[in-house]
């Protein structure tokens, strides 16, 4: 998997520390007249700033760059004033990187070039070569990205020109390894939220957050959805509390839910691809792991209204609201609505208490029509009655709106004709669809993940390396 700019810079600063160590240690040992110069400097620094002493590690690149910039006179025999300026530039740049600020490829290239020059100045040739390799890799990545965009624009070439002037596509773009090995199957496009949530997904394309976003093209619609969710999880009352992913069958709604699911997986933002890092930073949410978002994934095709789900401790969960509570806070949360779960009655305002206690929370309900249509029967089912399902839906949407830091995302088919019949499932499904639409559309923002013009890039990102 290709490195992003944050990962390149973390590796580069490690190489820089290795290359600077001998020179900085020698100069500072002479300056402080002791090989334990870092301890002595720490005590002096603490006294000057009237604060407790903090340990200084000789191998810490921040300490090394401080030495070069703050003890410049001692380095005058080793580094010129201009070369000491490299240290000042890198110290400021390191602070930005460590605070999670988005870094462009141009800035990354400049930083790597400055590191290489500083390492050559202190005679650390091997470390400089390693930095040079990182810079070449970055330049190659940028060039390939520019080439890919240019190839897309070459659409008006005649057939004869193509045969004579264009290289074979395999020389221009390289398939992902699974595609090249012939192990890719079209069924992998059918993302499954349930399998990912329960840890049953095969391969990393959908189960690993970083790999997922590496292969996901951020459409304008998906950028908008992720931005809304980030603002909502940070407590914004202006962001959409309820979103309906209204798409046709195969329109990307489950993939969009997976994007939300992985965004709040606790994965540090600086591990994601650069384009997603920039999106996250634009909402002021660089420290994703500190949000501790509870993720609830309810997939109607796997929930059985006619039989309870037995949990690891023997607890029987009968209803969709019982499963929601369990995923929010385990047995402790479930106990707060256990009576309603057993009776098949909507928990009403008890949901508000759950979200207030266990938020921030992201609730994803996929294939809700598939679950609700099971309840169209004269029999009394553990999952509750058909009517109660929509009482619950109405309570859920209203309560989510009223609790900051909680977001509900549901998928309702866009129509009742054509390919959507596959999802709806006959007359019972049609009845469930109409009832859910009446409830959800009153409060939800309607959202579509992509336009037809973006389809090419969605498929290209999945099949080919950038």
C-alpha positions as CSV (number, residue, x, y, z in Angstrom):
1,X,0.0,0.0,0.0
2,X,1.4,3.4,-0.9
3,X,2.4,5.7,1.9
4,X,0.6,9.0,2.5
5,X,2.5,12.2,3.2
6,X,2.1,11.9,7.0
7,X,3.7,8.4,7.0
8,X,6.5,9.5,4.7
9,X,7.3,12.4,7.1
10,X,7.2,10.2,10.2
11,X,9.7,7.8,8.6
12,X,11.8,10.7,7.3
13,X,12.1,12.4,10.7
14,X,13.2,9.0,12.1
15,X,16.0,8.8,9.5
16,X,16.9,12.4,10.1
17,X,17.4,11.7,13.8
18,X,19.6,8.8,13.1
19,X,21.8,10.9,10.7
20,X,22.1,13.9,13.1
21,X,22.8,11.9,16.2
22,X,26.6,11.7,16.0
23,X,27.2,15.3,15.1
24,X,24.8,16.8,17.6
25,X,26.1,14.5,20.4
26,X,29.7,15.5,19.7
27,X,29.0,19.2,19.5
28,X,26.7,19.3,22.5
29,X,29.0,17.2,24.6
30,X,31.8,19.6,24.0
31,X,29.5,22.6,24.6
32,X,28.3,21.3,28.0
33,X,31.6,19.6,28.8
34,X,29.8,16.3,29.6
35,X,28.5,13.4,27.6
36,X,25.3,13.8,29.7
37,X,24.6,17.1,28.0
38,X,21.0,16.4,27.5
39,X,20.3,16.2,31.3
40,X,22.3,19.3,32.0
41,X,20.6,21.2,29.3
42,X,17.2,20.0,30.5
43,X,17.9,21.4,34.0
44,X,19.2,24.7,32.7
45,X,16.1,25.0,30.4
46,X,13.8,24.3,33.3
47,X,15.5,26.9,35.5
48,X,15.3,29.5,32.8
49,X,11.6,28.9,32.1
50,X,10.7,28.4,35.8
51,X,9.1,25.0,35.3
52,X,9.8,21.4,36.1
53,X,12.6,19.7,34.1
54,X,11.5,17.5,31.3
55,X,13.8,14.7,30.1
56,X,15.6,15.3,26.8
57,X,16.4,12.3,24.7
58,X,19.5,12.5,22.5
59,X,17.7,10.4,19.8
60,X,14.7,12.8,19.7
61,X,14.8,14.8,16.5
62,X,13.1,17.7,18.2
63,X,15.9,17.9,20.7
64,X,18.5,17.7,18.0
65,X,16.9,20.4,15.9
66,X,16.6,22.6,19.0
67,X,20.3,22.1,19.6
68,X,21.1,23.2,16.1
69,X,18.9,26.3,16.2
70,X,19.3,27.4,19.8
71,X,23.0,26.6,20.2
72,X,24.0,27.8,16.7
73,X,27.3,29.3,17.9
74,X,28.5,25.9,19.0
75,X,27.8,24.5,15.6
76,X,29.6,27.2,13.6
77,X,32.5,24.9,12.8
78,X,30.1,22.2,11.4
79,X,27.2,24.1,9.9
80,X,27.0,27.5,8.2
81,X,24.3,30.0,9.1
82,X,22.3,28.9,6.0
83,X,22.6,25.2,6.9
84,X,21.5,26.0,10.5
85,X,18.5,27.6,8.9
86,X,17.6,24.1,7.6
87,X,17.2,23.1,11.2
88,X,14.9,26.0,12.0
89,X,12.7,25.2,9.0
90,X,12.5,21.5,9.9
91,X,11.7,22.2,13.6
92,X,8.7,24.3,12.6
93,X,7.6,21.8,10.0
94,X,7.9,18.9,12.5
95,X,5.6,20.7,15.0
96,X,2.9,21.1,12.3
97,X,3.1,17.4,11.4
98,X,3.0,16.2,14.9
99,X,-0.1,18.3,15.5
100,X,-1.9,16.5,12.7
101,X,-2.0,19.4,10.2
102,X,-2.7,18.3,6.6
103,X,0.5,18.3,4.5
104,X,0.5,18.9,0.7
105,X,2.8,16.9,-1.5
106,X,4.7,20.1,-2.4
107,X,5.4,20.9,1.3
108,X,6.4,17.2,1.9
109,X,8.8,17.3,-1.0
110,X,10.4,20.6,0.3
111,X,10.8,19.1,3.8
112,X,12.4,16.0,2.4
113,X,14.8,18.1,0.3
114,X,15.7,20.2,3.3
115,X,16.4,17.1,5.4
116,X,18.6,15.7,2.6
117,X,20.6,18.9,2.5
118,X,21.1,19.0,6.2
119,X,22.2,15.4,6.4
120,X,24.8,16.0,3.6
121,X,26.0,19.0,5.6
122,X,26.8,16.8,8.6
123,X,28.2,14.0,6.5
124,X,25.4,11.5,7.1
125,X,25.5,10.2,3.5
126,X,23.6,7.0,4.1
127,X,20.7,8.7,5.8
128,X,20.6,11.3,3.1
129,X,20.3,8.6,0.5
130,X,17.3,7.0,2.4
131,X,15.6,10.4,2.5
132,X,16.4,10.9,-1.2
133,X,14.6,7.5,-1.9
134,X,11.5,8.8,0.0
135,X,11.5,12.0,-2.1
136,X,11.8,10.0,-5.3
137,X,8.9,7.8,-4.3
138,X,6.8,10.9,-3.6
139,X,7.7,12.4,-6.9
140,X,6.8,9.2,-8.7
141,X,3.4,9.0,-6.9
142,X,2.6,12.7,-7.9
143,X,3.7,12.0,-11.5
144,X,1.6,8.9,-11.7
145,X,-1.4,10.8,-10.4
146,X,-0.9,13.6,-12.9
147,X,-0.4,11.0,-15.7
148,X,-3.6,9.3,-14.7
149,X,-5.6,12.5,-14.9
150,X,-4.0,13.4,-18.3
151,X,-4.9,9.9,-19.7
152,X,-8.5,10.5,-18.7
153,X,-8.5,13.7,-20.8
154,X,-7.2,12.0,-23.9
155,X,-10.7,11.0,-25.1
156,X,-10.8,12.4,-28.7
157,X,-8.0,10.4,-30.2
158,X,-8.8,8.4,-33.4
159,X,-8.5,4.7,-33.6
160,X,-5.4,4.9,-35.8
161,X,-3.8,7.4,-33.4
162,X,-4.5,5.1,-30.5
163,X,-2.8,2.1,-32.1
164,X,0.3,4.2,-33.0
165,X,0.5,6.8,-30.2
166,X,-0.8,5.4,-26.9
167,X,1.0,2.8,-24.8
168,X,-0.8,-0.4,-23.7
169,X,-3.0,0.4,-20.7
170,X,-1.0,-2.0,-18.5
171,X,2.0,0.3,-18.9
172,X,0.0,3.4,-17.9
173,X,-1.9,2.1,-14.9
174,X,-1.2,-0.9,-12.7
175,X,-3.9,-3.2,-11.3
176,X,-4.2,-3.9,-7.6
177,X,-2.4,-7.2,-6.7
178,X,-5.7,-9.2,-6.3
179,X,-6.8,-8.0,-9.8
180,X,-3.4,-8.8,-11.4
181,X,-3.5,-12.3,-9.8
182,X,-7.0,-13.0,-11.1
183,X,-8.4,-13.2,-7.6
184,X,-10.8,-10.3,-7.9
185,X,-14.5,-11.2,-8.2
186,X,-17.3,-8.8,-9.1
187,X,-19.2,-9.9,-6.0
188,X,-16.7,-8.0,-3.9
189,X,-18.5,-4.8,-5.0
190,X,-21.4,-6.0,-2.9
191,X,-20.3,-4.6,0.4
192,X,-21.8,-6.1,3.5
193,X,-22.0,-4.0,6.6
194,X,-23.1,-6.9,8.8
195,X,-20.0,-9.0,7.9
196,X,-17.7,-6.0,8.6
197,X,-19.3,-5.2,11.9
198,X,-19.2,-8.8,13.1
199,X,-15.6,-9.4,11.9
200,X,-16.6,-11.9,9.2
201,X,-15.6,-9.9,6.2
202,X,-13.0,-11.7,4.0
203,X,-10.0,-9.7,2.9
204,X,-9.0,-6.2,3.9
205,X,-10.7,-4.2,1.1
206,X,-13.8,-3.7,3.3
207,X,-12.6,-4.7,6.8
208,X,-9.5,-2.6,7.2
209,X,-10.3,1.2,7.5
210,X,-7.1,2.4,5.8
211,X,-7.3,-0.1,2.9
212,X,-11.0,0.7,2.5
213,X,-10.3,4.4,2.0
214,X,-7.3,3.8,-0.1
215,X,-9.6,2.0,-2.6
216,X,-12.5,4.4,-2.2
217,X,-13.0,7.4,-4.4
218,X,-14.4,10.3,-2.4
219,X,-17.2,11.5,-4.6
220,X,-18.7,14.9,-3.9
221,X,-21.6,13.2,-2.2
222,X,-19.5,11.1,0.0
223,X,-17.3,14.1,1.0
224,X,-20.5,15.9,2.0
225,X,-21.8,12.9,4.0
226,X,-18.5,12.4,5.9
227,X,-18.3,16.1,6.6
228,X,-21.8,16.2,8.1
229,X,-21.0,13.2,10.3
230,X,-17.7,14.7,11.6
231,X,-19.5,17.9,12.5
232,X,-22.4,16.0,14.1
233,X,-20.1,13.8,16.2
234,X,-18.3,16.9,17.4
235,X,-21.5,18.3,18.8
236,X,-22.6,20.6,16.0
237,X,-26.4,21.2,16.0
238,X,-26.2,22.5,12.4
239,X,-25.1,19.1,10.9
240,X,-27.7,16.6,9.7
241,X,-28.9,14.4,12.6
242,X,-30.9,12.0,10.3
243,X,-29.8,11.1,6.8
244,X,-31.6,8.8,4.3
245,X,-29.3,7.2,1.8
246,X,-31.9,7.2,-0.9
247,X,-30.4,5.3,-3.8
248,X,-31.5,2.8,-6.4
249,X,-30.5,-0.9,-5.9
250,X,-26.7,-1.1,-6.1
251,X,-26.4,2.6,-5.8
252,X,-23.6,2.7,-3.2
253,X,-25.6,3.2,0.0
254,X,-23.9,0.3,1.9
255,X,-20.5,1.4,0.7
256,X,-21.3,4.9,2.1
257,X,-22.4,3.4,5.4
258,X,-19.1,1.5,5.6
259,X,-17.3,4.8,4.9
260,X,-19.0,6.3,8.0
261,X,-18.4,3.1,10.0
262,X,-14.6,3.1,9.2
263,X,-14.2,6.9,9.7
264,X,-15.2,6.5,13.3
265,X,-13.2,3.2,13.9
266,X,-10.7,5.0,16.2
267,X,-8.1,4.9,13.4
268,X,-5.8,8.0,13.7
269,X,-6.5,10.5,11.0
270,X,-2.9,10.6,9.9
271,X,-3.1,7.0,8.8
272,X,-5.7,7.7,6.2
273,X,-5.0,8.8,2.6
274,X,-4.1,12.5,2.2
275,X,-7.4,13.5,0.5
276,X,-9.3,12.1,3.5
277,X,-6.9,13.8,6.0
278,X,-7.6,17.1,4.3
279,X,-11.4,16.5,4.5
280,X,-11.1,15.7,8.2
281,X,-8.9,18.7,9.0
282,X,-11.4,21.0,7.2
283,X,-14.0,20.1,9.9
284,X,-11.6,20.6,12.8
285,X,-11.7,16.9,13.7
286,X,-8.0,15.8,13.4
287,X,-8.0,13.8,16.6
288,X,-10.6,11.1,15.6
289,X,-9.6,8.5,18.2
290,X,-10.5,10.9,21.0
291,X,-14.1,11.0,19.9
292,X,-14.8,7.4,21.0
293,X,-17.9,7.1,18.8
294,X,-20.2,4.1,19.6
295,X,-21.1,2.5,16.3
296,X,-24.4,0.6,15.9
297,X,-24.9,-1.4,12.7
298,X,-28.3,-2.9,12.1
299,X,-28.8,-4.8,8.9
300,X,-32.3,-5.9,8.2
301,X,-31.5,-9.0,6.2
302,X,-29.7,-10.5,9.2
303,X,-32.2,-9.5,11.9
304,X,-34.9,-12.1,12.4
305,X,-38.2,-10.8,13.7
306,X,-39.4,-14.3,14.4
307,X,-36.6,-15.5,16.7
308,X,-34.5,-13.9,19.4
309,X,-30.7,-13.3,19.1
310,X,-28.9,-15.0,21.9
311,X,-25.9,-13.1,23.1
312,X,-22.7,-14.5,24.6
313,X,-23.9,-14.3,28.2
314,X,-27.3,-15.9,27.3
315,X,-29.3,-12.7,27.0
316,X,-32.1,-13.0,24.5
317,X,-32.6,-9.9,22.4
318,X,-35.9,-9.9,20.5
319,X,-36.4,-6.5,18.9
320,X,-34.5,-4.1,16.7
321,X,-34.4,-1.6,19.6
322,X,-33.1,-4.2,21.9
323,X,-30.2,-4.9,19.5
324,X,-29.6,-1.1,19.2
325,X,-29.3,-0.9,23.0
326,X,-27.0,-3.9,23.2
327,X,-24.6,-2.5,20.6
328,X,-24.6,0.9,22.4
329,X,-23.6,-0.4,25.8
330,X,-23.9,-4.2,26.1
331,X,-26.0,-5.8,28.8
332,X,-25.9,-2.6,30.9
333,X,-27.6,-0.6,28.2
334,X,-30.0,-3.4,27.2
335,X,-31.3,-3.8,30.8
336,X,-32.6,-0.2,30.6
337,X,-35.1,-1.3,27.9
338,X,-35.3,-5.0,28.6
339,X,-39.0,-4.8,29.6
340,X,-39.9,-3.1,26.3
341,X,-37.8,-5.7,24.4
342,X,-39.6,-8.6,26.1
343,X,-43.1,-7.0,25.5
344,X,-42.3,-5.9,21.9
345,X,-43.3,-2.3,22.8
346,X,-41.4,0.8,21.7
347,X,-39.0,2.1,24.4
348,X,-40.0,5.7,23.7
349,X,-38.0,8.2,25.7
350,X,-35.8,5.6,27.2
351,X,-33.8,5.9,23.9
352,X,-32.9,9.5,24.9
353,X,-31.3,8.3,28.1
354,X,-29.4,5.7,26.2
355,X,-27.9,8.1,23.7
356,X,-27.2,10.7,26.4
357,X,-25.2,8.1,28.4
358,X,-23.5,6.2,25.6
359,X,-23.0,9.0,23.0
360,X,-21.5,10.2,20.8
361,X,-23.1,7.5,18.6
362,X,-23.5,6.6,15.0
363,X,-26.5,4.5,14.2
364,X,-26.5,2.8,10.8
365,X,-29.7,0.9,9.7
366,X,-29.3,-0.8,6.4
367,X,-32.1,-2.8,4.6
368,X,-34.7,-1.6,7.1
369,X,-37.5,-2.5,4.6
370,X,-36.3,-6.1,4.6
371,X,-36.7,-6.3,8.4
372,X,-40.0,-4.5,8.6
373,X,-41.7,-6.6,6.0
374,X,-41.2,-9.7,8.2
375,X,-43.7,-8.1,10.7
376,X,-46.6,-8.1,8.2
377,X,-48.3,-11.1,9.7
378,X,-51.2,-12.1,12.0
379,X,-48.8,-14.0,14.3
380,X,-47.3,-12.4,17.4
381,X,-43.6,-12.2,16.7
382,X,-40.8,-11.6,19.2
383,X,-39.8,-8.5,17.1
384,X,-43.0,-6.8,17.9
385,X,-45.9,-5.8,15.7
386,X,-45.8,-4.1,12.3
387,X,-47.4,-0.9,13.8
388,X,-45.0,-0.8,16.7
389,X,-42.0,-0.8,14.3
390,X,-43.0,2.6,12.9
391,X,-43.8,4.0,16.4
392,X,-40.2,3.1,17.2
393,X,-39.0,4.6,13.9
394,X,-40.7,7.9,14.7
395,X,-39.4,8.0,18.3
396,X,-35.9,7.2,17.1
397,X,-35.7,10.0,14.5
398,X,-37.2,12.6,16.9
399,X,-34.9,11.7,19.7
400,X,-31.8,11.6,17.6
401,X,-32.6,15.1,16.4
402,X,-32.7,16.3,20.1
403,X,-29.4,14.7,21.3
404,X,-26.1,16.4,20.1
405,X,-23.4,14.0,19.0
406,X,-25.9,11.3,17.7
407,X,-26.5,10.6,14.0
408,X,-28.9,8.2,12.4
409,X,-28.2,7.0,8.8
410,X,-30.8,4.7,7.1
411,X,-31.2,3.3,3.7
412,X,-34.6,3.5,2.0
413,X,-34.9,2.4,-1.7
414,X,-35.5,5.4,-4.0
415,X,-38.4,3.9,-5.9
416,X,-40.8,0.9,-6.0
417,X,-40.2,0.0,-9.6
418,X,-37.5,-1.7,-11.7
419,X,-34.5,-3.0,-9.9
420,X,-35.7,-1.7,-6.5
421,X,-38.2,-4.6,-6.4
422,X,-35.3,-6.8,-5.5
423,X,-34.9,-4.9,-2.2
424,X,-38.6,-4.3,-1.5
425,X,-39.7,-7.8,-1.8
426,X,-43.3,-7.9,-2.9
427,X,-46.5,-6.6,-1.4
428,X,-45.3,-6.8,2.2
429,X,-42.2,-5.0,1.3
430,X,-44.1,-2.3,-0.6
431,X,-46.3,-1.7,2.5
432,X,-43.2,-1.5,4.7
433,X,-41.5,0.9,2.3
434,X,-44.4,3.3,2.2
435,X,-44.7,3.4,6.0
436,X,-40.9,3.9,6.5
437,X,-40.8,6.6,3.8
438,X,-43.6,8.5,5.6
439,X,-41.7,8.5,8.8
440,X,-38.2,9.0,7.6
441,X,-38.8,11.6,5.0
442,X,-40.4,14.0,7.5
443,X,-37.1,14.5,9.4
444,X,-34.3,13.1,7.2
445,X,-32.0,14.8,4.7
446,X,-32.2,12.9,1.4
447,X,-28.8,12.1,0.1
448,X,-27.3,10.5,-2.9
449,X,-23.7,9.2,-2.9
450,X,-22.5,9.8,-6.5
451,X,-23.3,11.1,-9.9
452,X,-23.1,9.1,-13.1
453,X,-20.1,11.1,-14.1
454,X,-18.1,9.8,-11.1
455,X,-18.7,6.1,-11.9
456,X,-15.5,5.7,-13.9
457,X,-13.3,6.9,-11.0
458,X,-15.2,4.7,-8.5
459,X,-14.4,1.6,-10.5
460,X,-10.9,2.7,-11.4
461,X,-9.9,3.3,-7.8
462,X,-11.1,-0.2,-6.8
463,X,-9.3,-2.0,-9.7
464,X,-6.2,0.0,-10.2
465,X,-3.5,1.5,-8.0
466,X,-3.2,5.3,-8.1
